[in-house]
Amino acid sequence: MAVAWGSTDDTNYFFWVPVFILLVAVRIATFNAYDRAVAAITTMEQLDYWERIYIIVASATNLSVGLVAAYSGLTAPHSIAPAIGMGLVGGTMISIVGRNFGSLRNARVMTYCNCVPLVIGFGLSGVINDDYLVSLSAIPVVIVIIISNNIASYLHGLLLRALKTTRQSEIASQKFVDAIGSMPNGLIMVDGNQDMVVINDQARYKLGPLLSEGRPLFDAIRELMKDPDSLIDAIRTGAIGEGIREVTYEALDGRWLRFRVSALSESTAKYLDEEWGGRQDGAYILTILDVSKNVAADREMEHLASYDGLTQIANRRFWEATTKRTVDELPDGSLVGLAVLDADRFKLINDTLGHNVGDKVIRGIAERIGMVADPRIFAGRLGGDEFVVLVSGLASIEEGRRIFDKIFSAISTTYVINSQNVEVRCSGGVIIRSKKEFNLHADMSRADMALYKVKRNPNQAWLLFDDNLEDEYQTTQRIKNDLRAAIDQGSLEVVYQPIYDAKGERIVSAEALCRWEHYDAGYIPPARFIAMAEEIGVIGKLTEYVLRTACRDCMSWNSDVGVAVNLSAIDLARDGIVEMISNALAAYSMPASRLCIEVTETVFVKDFEKTAQTLMILRNMGVKTSLDDFGTGYSSLSYLNRLPLNRVKIDRSFVIPIVEDQKAQQLFSAVVGLAKGLGYEVVVEGVEDRDQLEKVVSVAGVDMIQGYIFSRGLSNEEMRGMVEIRRPGWRDGKVIRLVAEGSKPV
């Protein structure tokens, strides 16, 4: 202003000084007000308001500059003042471009306010002062207005595109951050120098504050993990595509973490190189998952599969596998001790004190074995009250004797259970052999034989298997092999004990009984060879042999006589038992109604529902079902109303005292009445003399009688002869006896 005044002596220029000062003050006040209000701005309407305020104040400033320039062109066209005005306008235009191209409306308003007054003023100057050179000088300004609008539009579009690209990049970056932040797994991106360059929150949570960008990964692993060197080797080999890419390791705080290595693609690795300056080769992503619960669940499942649920010691499968491994690892020349033991009179404990007390006795035995402080002792539970104990690495047989004495002394004592004293005595068979001679299953059989022997001696807790027992064992093994051959060859004998009606007039049925006369050992009782058949796994073949033989023979008798075959718990547990019975009936065209399946209540102990379902299928086929030895178990009554039975067979223990004991007579009568009241046929077994017979038939409800009073076991030929003749009743004084002298007992 001073230069313009000096060149024109026009004092009006000083008028613009306070105008500019006022405008500057207004702009400063506007900026300060905006700074105070910006935190509260939340809507587009508020932003539009402040933009309008800014445009008004800025445009007023630009308009004042344009008016000063126009005034110079009108009043002093031949002085330096117009040039100064032109310079002010040009400088202001630069300011507009530099500050306001983000808003196209702002740039245009400020341009018009700045340039239009100058163009009008210079144009009028040529007319008023008759000097068109000044007017022509405004033409470049007009061109500037046009160009600046185009430039502003172009710059505005360029800016929007730049902002959009930047925003899209920010959004993509934020999506990446959100994605890795919301992952359930921890994630660490590692460059070729093995430095961590990206770490999500889950990784920091799982591995702690030791993780930080730029720090070597392996340093953190060494401070956080057990066995860090092994984990580092696994990560290295996984990163280059070799070895296992997913591994699970334990942290120092007890957690289990699963690490998975994924090598980066070349493009991603190149990005790492450009962004962080890391090496491209060897870069990878490491994901981390806390699998502590999975590991705990797996260990629990493994424990359940390996340890007995009641005693928490090894079950049979785990004990046998561990024993084999332990013995294999012993040095040559070591001795191995093995004991098989069980609780004496354990069934009595269960029956009199209850299963709850019985379970506590079993747990107590296991606990007391564990109390014998010797790390070489490894105990397992075979099932029920049976245990097995391994003592490995013995130096001598005498050392073994001392250890087993301690074990049996510890477990055979008084147990305090539910505030009552329970006397527990365990018997066992022991074998001590060298590592070279040791054979797990064979030696368990040897120890079991010693257990069987010691059971007969109440003054001895355990028996060591010796050479004398070895001879017996070898004989038993030979007999077992012969039994297998006898079953395969069909050389076992099946005899039949008749079952008469209560009058003794006719045979109603016959019970099939298996007999075996060994060529060397002589007559072998059924209880013994049936146990052998179960032990060597041929009980199913034996049952099928007896069943098919009984069906064949029965079809050679009169059509009104049936046959009864006993099935064991093992038989009924087999999935194919129904098919086996159906095939036997079909093979000999035998009506199902002539066959009766006899079972004892022991078959229901393990799986009552499955056994009951099998019996129901058989009864629906027409096969009769019978409960044998009824009344001898404490739980028989609970089975009666739930079993698909046709008849019950009252055990001989009710018959023996019936002649002399009045209470026994009353008990027998009550049992018969109960069975009859439930709708079952009643068979009484074990009747041996006339006095017993008279007492039995005096009770209403007895349907059939079986016993020596009528007959012992008969061959098939003898049975055919018997069933063809109708005998007079026993009341006529002609009790039937058809047993040849020297025949075997039932």
KOLKEMAR-266265 format. One line per field, with one value per residue (C-alpha): residue in one letter; x, y, z. Coordinates in nm, 2 decimals. Example, Ala and Ser with C-alpha at 12.3 -4.5 7.8 and 13.67 -1.06 7.14 Angstrom:
! residues 2
r: [a/s]
x: [1.23/1.37]
y: [-0.45/-0.11]
z: [0.78/0.71]
//
This chain:
! residues 746
r: [m/a/v/a/w/g/s/t/d/d/t/n/y/f/f/w/v/p/v/f/i/l/l/v/a/v/r/i/a/t/f/n/a/y/d/r/a/v/a/a/i/t/t/m/e/q/l/d/y/w/e/r/i/y/i/i/v/a/s/a/t/n/l/s/v/g/l/v/a/a/y/s/g/l/t/a/p/h/s/i/a/p/a/i/g/m/g/l/v/g/g/t/m/i/s/i/v/g/r/n/f/g/s/l/r/n/a/r/v/m/t/y/c/n/c/v/p/l/v/i/g/f/g/l/s/g/v/i/n/d/d/y/l/v/s/l/s/a/i/p/v/v/i/v/i/i/i/s/n/n/i/a/s/y/l/h/g/l/l/l/r/a/l/k/t/t/r/q/s/e/i/a/s/q/k/f/v/d/a/i/g/s/m/p/n/g/l/i/m/v/d/g/n/q/d/m/v/v/i/n/d/q/a/r/y/k/l/g/p/l/l/s/e/g/r/p/l/f/d/a/i/r/e/l/m/k/d/p/d/s/l/i/d/a/i/r/t/g/a/i/g/e/g/i/r/e/v/t/y/e/a/l/d/g/r/w/l/r/f/r/v/s/a/l/s/e/s/t/a/k/y/l/d/e/e/w/g/g/r/q/d/g/a/y/i/l/t/i/l/d/v/s/k/n/v/a/a/d/r/e/m/e/h/l/a/s/y/d/g/l/t/q/i/a/n/r/r/f/w/e/a/t/t/k/r/t/v/d/e/l/p/d/g/s/l/v/g/l/a/v/l/d/a/d/r/f/k/l/i/n/d/t/l/g/h/n/v/g/d/k/v/i/r/g/i/a/e/r/i/g/m/v/a/d/p/r/i/f/a/g/r/l/g/g/d/e/f/v/v/l/v/s/g/l/a/s/i/e/e/g/r/r/i/f/d/k/i/f/s/a/i/s/t/t/y/v/i/n/s/q/n/v/e/v/r/c/s/g/g/v/i/i/r/s/k/k/e/f/n/l/h/a/d/m/s/r/a/d/m/a/l/y/k/v/k/r/n/p/n/q/a/w/l/l/f/d/d/n/l/e/d/e/y/q/t/t/q/r/i/k/n/d/l/r/a/a/i/d/q/g/s/l/e/v/v/y/q/p/i/y/d/a/k/g/e/r/i/v/s/a/e/a/l/c/r/w/e/h/y/d/a/g/y/i/p/p/a/r/f/i/a/m/a/e/e/i/g/v/i/g/k/l/t/e/y/v/l/r/t/a/c/r/d/c/m/s/w/n/s/d/v/g/v/a/v/n/l/s/a/i/d/l/a/r/d/g/i/v/e/m/i/s/n/a/l/a/a/y/s/m/p/a/s/r/l/c/i/e/v/t/e/t/v/f/v/k/d/f/e/k/t/a/q/t/l/m/i/l/r/n/m/g/v/k/t/s/l/d/d/f/g/t/g/y/s/s/l/s/y/l/n/r/l/p/l/n/r/v/k/i/d/r/s/f/v/i/p/i/v/e/d/q/k/a/q/q/l/f/s/a/v/v/g/l/a/k/g/l/g/y/e/v/v/v/e/g/v/e/d/r/d/q/l/e/k/v/v/s/v/a/g/v/d/m/i/q/g/y/i/f/s/r/g/l/s/n/e/e/m/r/g/m/v/e/i/r/r/p/g/w/r/d/g/k/v/i/r/l/v/a/e/g/s/k/p/v]
x: [0.00/0.29/0.45/0.11/0.06/0.42/0.38/0.03/0.01/-0.34/-0.42/-0.72/-0.49/-0.46/-0.83/-0.75/-0.50/-0.77/-0.98/-0.71/-0.63/-1.00/-1.02/-0.71/-0.85/-1.18/-1.00/-0.80/-1.11/-1.28/-1.00/-0.99/-1.37/-1.34/-1.06/-1.29/-1.59/-1.42/-1.43/-1.81/-1.87/-2.05/-2.27/-2.23/-2.46/-2.22/-1.92/-2.12/-2.18/-1.81/-1.72/-1.96/-1.81/-1.46/-1.57/-1.73/-1.43/-1.18/-1.38/-1.40/-1.02/-0.98/-1.25/-1.07/-0.75/-0.94/-1.10/-0.76/-0.62/-0.93/-0.90/-0.54/-0.63/-0.91/-0.74/-0.37/-0.34/0.00/0.16/0.32/0.01/-0.18/0.12/0.13/-0.25/-0.18/0.09/-0.14/-0.40/-0.14/0.00/-0.35/-0.42/-0.12/-0.26/-0.59/-0.43/-0.21/-0.47/-0.82/-0.81/-0.95/-1.29/-1.39/-1.66/-1.42/-1.15/-1.40/-1.56/-1.22/-1.10/-1.40/-1.37/-1.01/-1.00/-1.34/-1.30/-0.96/-1.10/-1.39/-1.17/-0.90/-1.17/-1.35/-1.01/-0.96/-1.30/-1.27/-0.91/-0.91/-0.61/-0.69/-0.35/-0.47/-0.78/-0.58/-0.37/-0.68/-0.71/-0.44/-0.64/-0.95/-0.74/-0.61/-0.97/-1.06/-0.75/-0.76/-1.11/-1.00/-0.69/-0.89/-1.13/-0.84/-0.66/-0.98/-1.04/-0.68/-0.71/-1.03/-0.87/-0.56/-0.78/-0.99/-0.68/-0.54/-0.87/-0.90/-0.54/-0.63/-0.95/-0.76/-0.49/-0.76/-0.93/-0.60/-0.55/-0.90/-0.87/-0.55/-0.67/-0.99/-0.82/-0.86/-0.50/-0.20/-0.01/0.35/0.50/0.88/1.12/1.43/1.64/1.40/1.28/0.92/0.76/0.39/0.23/-0.14/-0.30/-0.37/0.00/0.09/-0.18/-0.06/0.31/0.32/0.49/0.82/0.69/0.78/0.83/1.19/1.29/1.43/1.15/1.39/1.50/1.14/1.09/1.39/1.25/0.89/0.90/1.01/1.25/1.30/1.57/1.35/1.07/1.32/1.44/1.09/1.00/1.32/1.25/0.89/0.97/1.17/0.91/1.08/0.97/0.64/0.48/0.25/0.39/0.27/0.50/0.46/0.52/0.70/0.37/0.23/0.01/0.03/0.07/0.03/0.26/0.20/0.45/0.35/0.61/0.54/0.48/0.75/0.53/0.46/0.83/0.93/0.69/0.86/1.19/1.07/0.87/1.10/1.43/1.43/1.56/1.32/1.43/1.32/1.03/0.72/0.40/0.38/0.03/-0.02/-0.31/-0.36/-0.45/-0.42/-0.78/-0.73/-0.41/-0.58/-0.88/-0.65/-0.46/-0.78/-0.89/-0.56/-0.58/-0.93/-0.81/-0.51/-0.62/-0.89/-1.17/-1.23/-0.87/-0.68/-0.41/-0.33/-0.60/-0.52/-0.43/-0.20/-0.04/0.04/0.18/0.39/0.51/0.64/0.82/0.97/1.09/1.24/1.44/1.59/1.96/2.03/2.04/1.77/1.49/1.12/0.85/0.48/0.19/-0.18/-0.39/-0.75/-0.96/-1.08/-1.46/-1.51/-1.86/-1.96/-1.84/-2.05/-2.36/-2.35/-2.21/-2.31/-2.13/-2.03/-1.82/-1.69/-1.57/-1.39/-1.22/-1.10/-0.97/-0.81/-0.62/-0.48/-0.38/-0.20/0.00/0.11/0.21/0.49/0.78/0.96/0.98/1.01/0.65/0.39/0.03/-0.27/-0.63/-0.76/-1.12/-1.35/-1.13/-0.84/-0.50/-0.16/0.17/0.50/0.83/1.11/1.49/1.51/1.86/1.75/1.46/1.50/1.47/1.15/1.02/1.08/0.90/0.60/0.58/0.56/0.29/0.06/0.12/0.02/-0.31/-0.42/-0.53/-0.83/-0.99/-1.20/-1.49/-1.80/-1.69/-1.68/-1.40/-1.37/-1.13/-0.96/-0.74/-0.58/-0.44/-0.19/0.02/0.37/0.63/0.99/1.18/1.47/1.42/1.51/1.25/0.98/0.66/0.39/0.07/0.21/0.35/0.03/-0.13/0.14/0.08/-0.29/-0.24/-0.04/-0.32/-0.57/-0.35/-0.30/-0.67/-0.69/-0.46/-0.60/-0.27/-0.07/-0.11/0.08/0.25/0.56/0.53/0.79/0.90/0.62/0.36/0.54/0.47/0.11/0.10/0.24/-0.02/-0.29/-0.17/-0.17/-0.52/-0.63/-0.48/-0.66/-0.99/-0.96/-0.90/-1.19/-1.43/-1.31/-1.34/-1.67/-1.54/-1.70/-2.01/-2.34/-2.57/-2.92/-3.08/-3.45/-3.70/-4.03/-4.37/-4.45/-4.63/-4.33/-4.54/-4.36/-4.05/-4.13/-3.78/-3.41/-3.11/-2.81/-2.49/-2.14/-1.89/-1.53/-1.32/-0.96/-0.74/-0.47/-0.62/-0.95/-1.28/-1.26/-1.55/-1.75/-1.66/-1.30/-1.30/-1.56/-1.33/-1.05/-1.27/-1.33/-0.96/-0.84/-1.13/-1.32/-1.63/-1.84/-1.74/-1.82/-2.16/-2.24/-2.13/-2.36/-2.65/-2.64/-2.59/-2.89/-3.11/-3.01/-3.07/-3.40/-3.55/-3.50/-3.72/-4.10/-4.23/-4.36/-4.02/-3.80/-3.43/-3.27/-2.92/-2.72/-2.57/-2.30/-2.25/-1.99/-2.23/-2.51/-2.26/-2.18/-2.35/-2.41/-2.58/-2.93/-2.81/-2.63/-2.94/-3.15/-2.91/-2.90/-3.28/-3.30/-3.02/-3.24/-3.59/-3.65/-3.95/-3.83/-4.08/-3.89/-3.57/-3.53/-3.23/-3.12/-2.92/-2.81/-2.84/-2.47/-2.53/-2.72/-2.45/-2.24/-2.51/-2.86/-3.04/-2.85/-2.91/-3.28/-3.31/-3.15/-3.38/-3.68/-3.58/-3.54/-3.88/-4.04/-3.89/-4.07/-3.77/-3.84/-3.62/-3.54/-3.36/-3.13/-3.03/-3.31/-3.30/-2.92/-2.84/-2.95/-3.07/-3.29/-3.61/-3.52/-3.48/-3.80/-4.04/-3.80/-3.70/-3.87/-3.88/-4.10/-3.98/-3.75/-3.55/-3.53/-3.18/-3.11/-2.99/-3.36/-3.43/-3.15/-3.28/-3.65/-3.72/-3.58/-3.61/-3.96/-3.83/-3.67/-4.01/-4.17/-3.90/-3.93/-4.31/-4.27/-4.02/-4.25/-4.55/-4.36/-4.25/-4.60/-4.77/-4.56/-4.68/-4.37/-4.34/-4.15/-3.88/-3.72/-3.37/-3.16/-3.43/-3.24/-3.47/-3.83/-3.87/-3.75/-3.98/-4.28/-4.21/-4.15/-4.47/-4.67/-4.62/-4.88/-4.73/-4.44/-4.46/-4.15/-3.88/-3.52/-3.29/-3.13/-3.46/-3.56/-3.24/-2.88/-2.74/-2.85/-2.70/-2.91/-2.99/-3.11/-3.32/-3.49/-3.58/-3.71/-3.94/-4.10/-4.25/-4.51/-4.41/-4.64/-4.63/-4.40/-4.70/-4.75/-4.43/-4.23/-3.98/-3.79/-3.42/-3.25/-2.89/-2.64/-2.39/-2.07/-2.23/-2.09/-2.26/-2.47]
y: [0.00/0.23/0.18/0.24/0.56/0.67/0.63/0.80/1.03/0.88/0.86/0.64/0.34/0.38/0.30/-0.06/-0.11/-0.13/-0.34/-0.60/-0.59/-0.65/-0.94/-1.10/-1.06/-1.22/-1.51/-1.57/-1.56/-1.80/-2.05/-2.03/-2.09/-2.39/-2.53/-2.51/-2.67/-2.94/-3.20/-3.17/-3.20/-3.53/-3.46/-3.36/-3.06/-2.92/-2.97/-2.79/-2.50/-2.45/-2.48/-2.20/-1.98/-2.05/-1.97/-1.64/-1.52/-1.64/-1.49/-1.16/-1.15/-1.24/-0.99/-0.71/-0.80/-0.80/-0.46/-0.30/-0.42/-0.29/0.05/0.08/0.00/0.26/0.55/0.52/0.31/0.47/0.41/0.11/0.06/-0.17/-0.39/-0.42/-0.50/-0.76/-0.91/-0.93/-1.11/-1.36/-1.43/-1.49/-1.73/-1.93/-1.94/-2.07/-2.35/-2.44/-2.44/-2.49/-2.74/-3.00/-2.82/-2.74/-2.49/-2.31/-2.28/-2.14/-1.88/-1.76/-1.74/-1.53/-1.30/-1.25/-1.21/-1.08/-0.73/-0.69/-0.79/-0.55/-0.27/-0.30/-0.33/-0.01/0.17/0.14/0.30/0.57/0.66/0.59/0.35/0.00/-0.13/-0.17/-0.34/-0.58/-0.67/-0.82/-1.08/-1.31/-1.29/-1.41/-1.69/-1.76/-1.78/-2.03/-2.24/-2.23/-2.36/-2.65/-2.70/-2.70/-2.95/-3.17/-3.14/-3.20/-3.52/-3.62/-3.56/-3.76/-4.05/-4.03/-4.00/-4.30/-4.51/-4.42/-4.49/-4.83/-4.91/-4.81/-5.02/-5.32/-5.27/-5.24/-5.56/-5.74/-5.61/-5.71/-6.05/-6.15/-5.99/-6.19/-6.52/-6.78/-6.88/-6.68/-6.56/-6.46/-6.36/-6.43/-6.30/-6.48/-6.35/-6.53/-6.19/-6.14/-5.88/-5.92/-6.05/-6.06/-6.02/-6.39/-6.47/-6.22/-6.36/-6.72/-6.65/-6.33/-6.00/-6.14/-6.12/-5.79/-5.70/-5.71/-5.96/-6.30/-6.57/-6.83/-6.61/-6.59/-6.97/-7.05/-6.83/-6.97/-7.34/-7.67/-7.85/-7.54/-7.68/-7.96/-7.72/-7.48/-7.77/-7.87/-7.51/-7.48/-7.80/-7.72/-7.37/-7.52/-7.79/-8.08/-8.28/-8.23/-7.89/-7.92/-8.00/-7.98/-7.88/-7.80/-7.44/-7.37/-7.28/-7.63/-7.53/-7.73/-7.53/-7.65/-7.48/-7.49/-7.36/-7.23/-7.10/-6.76/-6.72/-6.54/-6.23/-6.21/-6.27/-5.99/-5.76/-5.84/-5.76/-5.42/-5.33/-5.44/-5.51/-5.88/-6.16/-6.32/-6.68/-6.87/-6.64/-6.81/-6.77/-6.95/-7.01/-7.11/-7.28/-7.36/-7.73/-7.79/-7.91/-8.14/-8.29/-8.32/-8.50/-8.73/-8.81/-8.88/-9.11/-9.28/-9.32/-9.47/-9.71/-9.81/-9.81/-9.98/-9.73/-9.87/-9.91/-9.67/-9.94/-10.08/-10.28/-10.62/-10.48/-10.21/-10.43/-10.70/-10.45/-10.28/-10.61/-10.73/-10.41/-10.40/-10.76/-10.70/-10.41/-10.61/-10.71/-11.07/-11.29/-11.10/-11.28/-11.19/-11.26/-11.28/-11.34/-11.40/-11.34/-11.29/-11.23/-11.54/-11.56/-11.24/-11.34/-11.38/-11.03/-10.90/-11.10/-11.02/-10.67/-10.54/-10.44/-10.11/-10.27/-10.52/-10.23/-10.08/-10.41/-10.42/-10.06/-10.14/-10.44/-10.22/-9.95/-10.19/-10.34/-9.99/-9.93/-10.19/-9.95/-10.11/-9.94/-10.28/-10.37/-10.32/-10.43/-10.47/-10.58/-10.86/-10.82/-10.89/-10.97/-11.09/-10.91/-10.97/-10.84/-10.82/-10.78/-10.72/-10.73/-10.98/-11.08/-11.42/-11.63/-11.56/-11.18/-11.26/-11.46/-11.16/-10.92/-11.14/-11.21/-10.83/-10.79/-11.07/-10.95/-10.60/-10.70/-10.98/-10.78/-10.61/-10.34/-10.07/-10.00/-9.79/-9.81/-10.19/-10.43/-10.65/-10.94/-10.97/-11.26/-11.30/-11.61/-11.62/-11.82/-11.70/-11.80/-11.67/-11.73/-11.59/-11.33/-11.59/-11.84/-11.59/-11.63/-11.39/-11.58/-11.93/-11.81/-11.65/-11.99/-12.14/-11.89/-11.94/-12.32/-12.24/-12.02/-12.30/-12.53/-12.29/-12.23/-12.57/-12.48/-12.21/-12.18/-12.07/-11.73/-11.80/-12.08/-12.07/-12.27/-12.55/-12.85/-13.07/-12.82/-12.79/-13.16/-13.11/-12.80/-12.98/-13.25/-12.99/-12.83/-13.16/-13.22/-12.88/-12.97/-13.30/-13.12/-12.90/-13.21/-13.40/-13.11/-13.09/-13.46/-13.49/-13.76/-13.61/-13.80/-13.64/-13.81/-13.72/-13.71/-13.75/-13.50/-13.67/-13.53/-13.50/-13.84/-14.02/-14.17/-14.02/-13.84/-13.48/-13.37/-13.45/-13.24/-13.28/-13.33/-13.36/-13.63/-13.67/-13.99/-13.89/-14.17/-14.11/-13.90/-14.09/-13.93/-13.55/-13.37/-13.13/-12.83/-12.89/-12.93/-12.66/-12.42/-12.54/-12.48/-12.12/-12.07/-12.18/-12.01/-12.32/-12.29/-12.18/-12.49/-12.71/-12.55/-12.59/-12.95/-13.03/-12.83/-13.00/-13.35/-13.29/-13.17/-13.47/-13.72/-13.56/-13.61/-13.99/-13.99/-13.96/-13.63/-13.53/-13.53/-13.23/-13.16/-12.89/-12.75/-12.53/-12.20/-12.01/-11.63/-11.65/-11.82/-11.57/-11.28/-11.40/-11.20/-11.52/-11.73/-11.70/-11.79/-12.09/-12.22/-12.15/-12.34/-12.64/-12.66/-12.63/-12.89/-13.16/-13.02/-13.00/-12.79/-12.50/-12.60/-12.92/-12.72/-12.56/-12.33/-12.33/-12.04/-11.95/-11.61/-11.54/-11.47/-11.16/-11.00/-10.84/-10.73/-10.80/-10.61/-10.78/-11.13/-11.06/-10.95/-11.26/-11.48/-11.29/-11.35/-11.72/-11.74/-11.56/-11.83/-12.09/-12.20/-12.25/-12.08/-12.19/-12.04/-12.30/-12.33/-12.10/-11.97/-11.99/-11.63/-11.33/-11.14/-11.41/-11.24/-10.92/-11.10/-11.29/-11.02/-10.90/-11.22/-11.39/-11.73/-12.04/-12.23/-12.23/-12.52/-12.52/-12.60/-12.93/-12.73/-12.68/-13.06/-13.20/-13.08/-13.10/-13.44/-13.34/-12.96/-12.81/-12.46/-12.61/-12.75/-12.41/-12.23/-12.49/-12.44/-12.06/-12.07/-12.30/-12.08/-11.77/-11.92/-12.07/-11.75/-11.58/-11.83/-12.04/-12.42/-12.56/-12.82/-12.96/-13.11/-13.33/-13.56/-13.87/-14.09/-14.17/-13.96/-13.65/-13.73/-13.75/-13.42/-13.25/-13.37/-13.29/-12.92/-12.80/-12.65/-12.88/-12.98/-13.18/-13.37/-13.45/-13.66/-14.00/-14.12/-14.18/-14.19/-14.09/-13.98/-14.21/-14.26/-14.18/-14.55/-14.58/-14.27/-14.41/-14.72/-14.52/-14.28/-14.56/-14.71/-14.54/-14.64/-14.68/-14.39/-14.40/-14.41/-14.77/-14.86/-14.89/-14.61/-14.63/-14.70/-14.77/-14.68/-14.96/-15.03/-14.82/-14.54/-14.19/-13.95/-13.66]
z: [0.00/0.08/-0.26/-0.44/-0.24/-0.31/-0.68/-0.70/-0.39/-0.35/0.02/-0.04/-0.03/0.34/0.37/0.28/0.57/0.85/0.61/0.57/0.95/1.03/0.78/0.93/1.28/1.17/1.01/1.33/1.54/1.30/1.32/1.70/1.72/1.49/1.70/2.00/1.83/1.63/1.91/1.91/1.54/1.47/1.16/0.80/0.86/1.12/0.88/0.60/0.84/0.92/0.55/0.47/0.74/0.60/0.24/0.35/0.54/0.28/0.00/0.17/0.20/-0.17/-0.27/-0.09/-0.28/-0.61/-0.53/-0.45/-0.78/-0.97/-0.79/-0.90/-1.26/-1.26/-1.08/-1.19/-1.50/-1.60/-1.26/-1.09/-0.88/-1.13/-1.15/-0.77/-0.78/-1.05/-0.83/-0.53/-0.73/-0.87/-0.53/-0.39/-0.67/-0.57/-0.22/-0.35/-0.53/-0.24/0.03/-0.12/-0.40/-0.17/-0.20/-0.56/-0.44/-0.22/-0.49/-0.74/-0.51/-0.40/-0.76/-0.87/-0.57/-0.64/-1.02/-1.13/-0.96/-1.13/-1.48/-1.44/-1.31/-1.58/-1.85/-1.74/-1.72/-2.09/-2.15/-1.89/-1.95/-2.32/-2.27/-2.38/-2.30/-1.93/-2.05/-2.26/-1.96/-1.80/-2.07/-1.91/-1.59/-1.77/-1.91/-1.56/-1.43/-1.70/-1.66/-1.28/-1.28/-1.51/-1.30/-0.98/-1.12/-1.23/-0.90/-0.72/-0.91/-0.86/-0.49/-0.46/-0.64/-0.42/-0.11/-0.23/-0.30/0.04/0.21/0.03/0.14/0.49/0.48/0.35/0.61/0.88/0.75/0.77/1.13/1.22/1.06/1.23/1.55/1.56/1.48/1.76/1.69/1.76/1.45/1.40/1.07/1.07/0.81/0.67/0.96/1.20/1.34/1.42/1.20/1.26/1.59/1.66/2.00/2.04/2.00/2.27/2.49/2.44/2.47/2.68/2.67/2.55/2.20/2.01/1.65/1.55/1.81/1.71/1.75/1.88/2.17/2.29/2.25/2.46/2.74/2.72/2.63/2.77/2.53/2.32/2.10/1.97/1.89/1.71/1.50/1.41/1.31/1.10/0.91/0.87/0.73/0.44/0.36/0.54/0.84/1.03/0.99/1.29/1.64/2.00/2.28/2.65/2.78/3.10/3.27/3.19/2.89/2.57/2.25/1.89/1.64/1.26/1.01/0.67/0.43/0.27/-0.10/-0.31/-0.35/0.03/0.11/-0.14/0.04/0.37/0.20/0.08/0.40/0.67/0.50/0.60/0.40/0.15/0.18/0.49/0.58/0.71/0.92/1.26/1.40/1.76/1.93/2.29/2.30/2.68/2.71/2.41/2.56/2.90/2.73/2.54/2.85/3.03/2.75/2.76/3.13/3.11/2.84/3.04/3.41/3.60/3.69/4.04/4.17/3.93/3.88/3.54/3.36/3.20/2.86/2.98/3.24/2.99/2.74/3.01/3.15/2.81/2.76/3.11/3.09/2.74/2.88/3.17/3.15/3.08/3.38/3.57/3.74/3.71/3.97/3.88/4.12/4.05/4.35/4.46/4.77/4.96/5.02/4.82/4.70/5.07/5.14/4.85/4.94/5.31/5.33/4.99/4.67/4.81/5.07/4.81/4.59/4.89/4.96/4.60/4.63/4.96/4.81/4.53/4.78/5.01/4.72/4.63/4.99/4.96/4.88/4.59/4.25/4.08/4.18/3.90/3.99/3.76/3.80/3.59/3.68/3.98/4.28/4.07/4.07/3.91/4.03/3.85/4.04/3.78/3.82/4.11/4.21/4.36/4.44/4.81/4.74/4.55/4.85/5.08/4.85/4.80/5.18/5.22/4.96/5.10/5.46/5.35/5.18/5.42/5.72/5.88/5.67/5.84/5.60/5.70/6.06/6.07/6.06/5.75/5.76/5.42/5.33/4.98/4.83/4.54/4.31/4.24/3.97/3.96/3.64/3.45/3.18/2.91/3.04/3.10/2.89/3.00/2.93/3.00/3.33/3.42/3.37/3.59/3.87/3.84/3.89/4.20/4.32/4.27/4.48/4.77/4.80/4.95/5.24/5.47/5.65/5.35/5.18/4.86/4.68/4.46/4.14/4.14/3.94/4.07/3.96/3.63/3.56/3.65/3.43/3.13/3.19/3.20/2.88/2.71/2.83/2.70/2.36/2.37/2.46/2.16/1.94/2.11/2.03/1.67/1.62/1.81/2.05/2.36/2.49/2.55/2.80/2.91/3.26/3.22/3.37/3.48/3.54/3.91/3.90/3.77/3.48/3.18/3.07/2.98/2.89/2.94/3.03/2.79/2.99/2.84/2.95/2.87/2.93/2.87/2.74/3.00/3.28/3.29/3.37/3.38/3.56/3.34/3.57/3.49/3.12/3.07/3.26/3.03/2.72/2.84/2.90/2.56/2.38/2.25/2.47/2.18/1.98/2.28/2.32/1.95/1.96/2.26/2.11/1.77/1.92/2.15/1.87/1.66/1.94/2.05/1.70/1.75/2.06/2.09/1.96/2.31/2.47/2.47/2.55/2.77/2.69/2.93/2.80/2.99/3.02/2.75/2.52/2.57/2.52/2.17/1.89/1.69/1.96/1.82/1.47/1.61/1.78/1.47/1.25/1.49/1.48/1.10/1.05/1.21/1.14/1.51/1.63/1.85/2.12/2.19/2.29/2.63/2.70/3.06/3.21/3.56/3.71/3.67/3.30/3.39/3.60/3.32/3.08/3.19/2.91/2.63/2.79/2.85/2.49/2.36/2.57/2.44/2.08/2.15/2.33/2.03/1.81/2.03/2.23/2.60/2.85/3.20/3.50/3.66/4.02/4.12/4.48/4.53/4.46/4.66/4.35/4.19/4.29/4.12/3.79/3.79/3.68/3.41/3.24/2.95/3.12/3.08/3.38/3.68/3.82/4.20/4.32/4.50/4.81/4.90/4.87/5.08/5.43/5.34/5.51/5.86/5.87/5.91/5.81/5.50/5.41/5.46/5.25/4.97/4.97/4.96/4.67/4.47/4.54/4.43/4.10/4.03/4.12/3.85/3.60/3.56/3.53/3.83/3.80/4.11/4.07/4.30/4.43/4.54/4.76/4.82/5.14/4.95/4.66/4.89/5.05/4.71/4.55/4.85/4.77/4.52/4.21/4.13/3.77/3.70/3.89/3.80/4.01/4.09/4.23/3.87/3.67/3.62/3.29/3.00/2.66/2.35/2.29/2.65/2.62/2.31/2.50/2.80/2.62/2.42/2.74/2.97/3.32/3.62/3.86/4.16/4.40/4.28/4.46/4.14/4.16/3.83/3.84/3.51/3.59/3.51/3.78/3.75/3.54/3.60/3.83/3.70]
//
